[in-house]
Amino acid sequence: MSPKVSTQYKAETRDRIISSAVINFSLNGFDKARMEDIAIDADVSKGTLYLYFKSKEDLFYAICQNNAKKLKGQLDVLFSQSKGDLLYNAEKFYDSFQDIVKDDEQKIAFEIISECSRNQQLRKVMYEQRLKIFGIVSEYLNLQIEKGFFKKDVDVNAIACGLVSLYDGLSLSKIIGISNDFNKRAWTETIKAIFASLGSSSNR
């Protein structure tokens, strides 16, 4: 087997295992999910599973990495353009990110939060993931400052934290049954108010 095919096979196997973990974590909770079941659903042996991931914490970290890549990809596509309506892009981001991050993945995130109080390793994973997400959003905000859309004295890290928390809160609302139309309206109106306060005087 050529190296190229071998690399592709490994990547596909890894993705299949991660997808299986998402399903098992969502159905059974992180604590009750078993590596054996994840291996069976991914159609790999238990030994093969452990070659890729040593623990459930490693699997959850991989899920977090995938979501961070999805977030960065969406921001790169929607917000890195030299021109464009920021509010429109923010609205489009909400719809697009809701589509690519599945309900199961959102449920897992909230499931993990409760587990963090009992699992120090998992809490460390969540902490590192949170900082990574803040960094991605801060990078976007700094780009808008460079373009002159936002004021230069903006506390980028604090705003990034607020935006991520807003999105997470609305994701929780969706999970407990609040309509997506209402959540999207809440996102749009809040973003509108935030962007208005961040706007530089030259863009008012």
Disulfide bonds with the S-S distance in Angstrom:
none
